[in-house]
Amino acid sequence: MRDTVYFLVFEGYADWQAALALCEIRRPGDWRLRTAGFDRAPVRSMGGLATLPDLALAGLDPADAALVIVPGGHLWQRGEGEPAVAALRRAHAAGAVVAGIDSGVLALARAGLLDHCRHTGNWPGHIDGLVPGYAGAAQYDASVLAVSDGGTITASHLGSVEFAREVIRTLDLYGPTDREHWYRLFKHAQLPPWCVGETAAAA
């Protein structure tokens, strides 16, 4: 049963990039959210948060993975993190969606998951310059901040809200109308109809 979302943590991971997505995943209580590290050692995020992984990558079970989320971090730009790349490849082959934001997209590219699907990233040429063998340049879409295709979600470092929207859609959280209201609230500070009514009543 695919009931688990895995979030990769490592020294210097960008803690804010998937924060909205993680909160919405946990809100309904239907999904297990587990942090996976390269091992079980504590790590510290880019923002200074101490994090103890729930499990090591070796314990990530592709059979129960609905989604694997990869945040940005400098290690991807250094070409490190091969155990995570291999785990992403295995999870995707088993049917899980894999999601990368910011330089986390580089891990998906190194796994060969972006060669034949529409995807985006930080800027055109970013992936090409850092991932030898990347063959997906023709599928790169610079016109969006986040996109889902081919069992992947990719997002620019500027697209945290759009990234969360794609995660919400992928996990079928809320209905289409409520998802649109959610996006307008967090992207444009447009209150949904029920909040407008509550605000008017309070006044």
C-alpha positions as CSV (number, residue, x, y, z in Angstrom):
1,M,0.0,0.0,0.0
2,R,1.5,3.3,-1.1
3,D,0.8,5.4,2.1
4,T,4.2,7.0,2.8
5,V,5.8,10.2,1.7
6,Y,9.6,10.3,2.1
7,F,11.5,13.6,2.6
8,L,15.2,13.5,2.1
9,V,17.3,15.3,4.7
10,F,21.0,15.9,4.7
11,E,23.6,18.3,6.0
12,G,22.6,21.7,4.6
13,Y,19.3,20.8,3.1
14,A,17.1,23.8,2.2
15,D,14.4,23.5,4.9
16,W,12.0,26.1,3.7
17,Q,11.5,24.9,0.1
18,A,9.1,22.1,0.8
19,A,7.6,23.4,4.1
20,L,4.2,24.3,2.6
21,A,4.0,20.9,0.9
22,L,4.9,19.0,4.0
23,C,2.3,20.8,6.1
24,E,-0.4,20.0,3.6
25,I,0.7,16.4,3.4
26,R,0.3,16.0,7.2
27,R,-2.9,18.0,7.6
28,P,-5.5,15.4,6.6
29,G,-3.7,12.6,8.4
30,D,-4.0,10.1,5.6
31,W,-0.3,9.9,4.7
32,R,2.8,8.8,6.7
33,L,5.6,11.4,6.4
34,R,9.1,10.0,7.1
35,T,12.4,11.7,6.9
36,A,15.2,9.7,5.2
37,G,18.9,10.5,5.6
38,F,22.0,9.1,4.0
39,D,22.3,7.4,7.4
40,R,20.7,7.8,10.8
41,A,23.1,10.5,12.0
42,P,21.5,13.9,12.9
43,V,21.9,16.6,10.3
44,R,21.4,20.4,10.3
45,S,19.4,22.2,7.7
46,M,20.5,25.3,5.9
47,G,18.4,27.3,8.3
48,G,20.0,25.7,11.3
49,L,17.3,23.2,12.2
50,A,18.6,20.0,13.8
51,T,17.0,17.0,12.2
52,L,17.2,13.3,13.2
53,P,16.2,11.1,10.2
54,D,13.5,8.5,10.8
55,L,15.5,6.1,8.7
56,A,18.5,5.7,6.4
57,L,18.0,5.7,2.7
58,A,18.8,2.0,2.7
59,G,15.5,1.5,4.6
60,L,13.4,3.4,2.1
61,D,10.7,0.9,0.8
62,P,9.8,1.6,-2.8
63,A,6.7,-0.5,-2.4
64,D,5.1,1.8,0.2
65,A,6.4,5.1,-1.3
66,A,3.8,7.3,-2.8
67,L,6.2,10.3,-3.1
68,V,9.8,11.0,-2.5
69,I,10.7,14.7,-2.0
70,V,14.2,16.1,-2.6
71,P,15.0,19.6,-1.4
72,G,17.8,21.7,-2.6
73,G,21.3,21.9,-1.1
74,H,24.8,22.5,-2.1
75,L,25.7,18.9,-2.2
76,W,23.8,18.4,-5.5
77,Q,25.8,21.2,-7.1
78,R,29.0,19.5,-6.0
79,G,27.8,16.3,-7.7
80,E,27.5,14.4,-4.5
81,G,24.6,12.2,-3.1
82,E,24.9,9.1,-5.4
83,P,23.1,6.9,-2.8
84,A,20.1,9.2,-3.1
85,V,20.2,9.2,-6.8
86,A,20.1,5.4,-6.8
87,A,17.2,5.4,-4.3
88,L,15.2,7.8,-6.5
89,R,15.8,5.6,-9.5
90,R,14.5,2.5,-7.6
91,A,11.5,4.3,-6.2
92,H,10.5,5.8,-9.5
93,A,10.8,2.4,-11.2
94,A,8.6,0.9,-8.5
95,G,5.9,3.5,-9.3
96,A,6.5,6.3,-6.8
97,V,6.4,9.9,-7.9
98,V,9.7,11.7,-7.2
99,A,9.8,15.4,-6.6
100,G,12.8,17.8,-6.7
101,I,12.9,21.5,-6.0
102,D,15.8,23.9,-6.6
103,S,19.1,22.0,-6.9
104,G,17.2,18.8,-5.8
105,V,16.1,18.7,-9.5
106,L,19.8,17.8,-10.3
107,A,19.4,14.5,-8.4
108,L,16.4,13.6,-10.5
109,A,18.4,14.4,-13.6
110,R,21.3,12.3,-12.5
111,A,18.9,9.4,-12.0
112,G,17.9,9.8,-15.7
113,L,14.3,10.6,-14.8
114,L,14.1,13.9,-16.7
115,D,15.3,12.8,-20.1
116,H,11.8,12.0,-21.5
117,C,9.4,14.2,-19.5
118,R,8.5,17.9,-19.3
119,H,10.3,19.5,-16.4
120,T,11.7,22.7,-15.1
121,G,14.4,24.0,-12.8
122,N,16.3,27.1,-11.7
123,W,17.2,28.4,-15.1
124,P,17.9,27.1,-18.6
125,G,21.3,25.5,-18.8
126,H,21.6,24.9,-15.1
127,I,21.0,21.1,-15.4
128,D,23.1,20.8,-18.6
129,G,26.1,22.4,-16.9
130,L,26.1,20.1,-13.9
131,V,24.8,16.8,-15.0
132,P,26.9,14.9,-17.6
133,G,24.7,12.7,-19.8
134,Y,21.6,14.7,-19.2
135,A,19.5,14.3,-22.3
136,G,16.3,16.2,-21.4
137,A,17.1,19.8,-22.6
138,A,14.4,19.6,-25.2
139,Q,11.8,18.8,-22.5
140,Y,12.9,21.7,-20.3
141,D,10.1,24.3,-19.7
142,A,11.4,27.7,-18.6
143,S,7.9,29.2,-18.6
144,V,6.7,27.6,-15.4
145,L,7.9,27.5,-11.8
146,A,6.8,23.9,-11.2
147,V,5.5,21.1,-13.3
148,S,4.4,17.4,-13.0
149,D,5.0,14.9,-15.8
150,G,6.2,11.3,-16.2
151,G,6.0,10.5,-12.5
152,T,8.2,13.5,-11.5
153,I,7.6,16.9,-10.0
154,T,10.2,19.6,-10.6
155,A,10.3,23.2,-9.4
156,S,12.5,26.3,-9.5
157,H,14.0,27.7,-6.3
158,L,11.4,30.5,-6.7
159,G,8.5,28.1,-6.9
160,S,7.8,26.8,-3.4
161,V,4.1,27.6,-3.6
162,E,3.8,26.0,-7.1
163,F,5.8,23.0,-5.9
164,A,3.3,22.5,-3.0
165,R,0.4,22.8,-5.4
166,E,1.8,20.0,-7.6
167,V,2.4,17.8,-4.5
168,I,-1.2,18.5,-3.3
169,R,-2.5,17.6,-6.8
170,T,-0.4,14.5,-7.0
171,L,-1.6,13.2,-3.7
172,D,-5.2,14.2,-4.5
173,L,-5.5,16.4,-1.4
174,Y,-8.7,18.4,-1.3
175,G,-10.9,19.0,-4.4
176,P,-10.0,20.9,-7.5
177,T,-11.8,24.1,-6.3
178,D,-10.3,24.0,-2.9
179,R,-6.8,23.5,-4.4
180,E,-7.3,26.6,-6.5
181,H,-8.4,28.6,-3.4
182,W,-5.4,27.3,-1.6
183,Y,-3.0,28.4,-4.3
184,R,-4.6,31.9,-4.5
185,L,-4.4,32.3,-0.7
186,F,-0.7,31.4,-0.5
187,K,0.5,32.9,-3.8
188,H,-1.7,36.1,-3.9
189,A,-3.1,36.5,-0.4
190,Q,-6.6,36.2,-1.8
191,L,-8.9,34.9,0.9
192,P,-11.1,31.9,0.0
193,P,-14.9,32.5,0.2
194,W,-15.3,30.9,3.6
195,C,-12.6,33.2,5.1
196,V,-14.2,36.2,3.5
197,G,-17.5,35.3,5.2
198,E,-15.9,34.8,8.5
199,T,-14.0,38.1,8.3
200,A,-17.2,40.0,7.4
201,A,-19.1,38.4,10.3
202,A,-16.3,39.3,12.8
203,A,-16.4,42.9,11.6
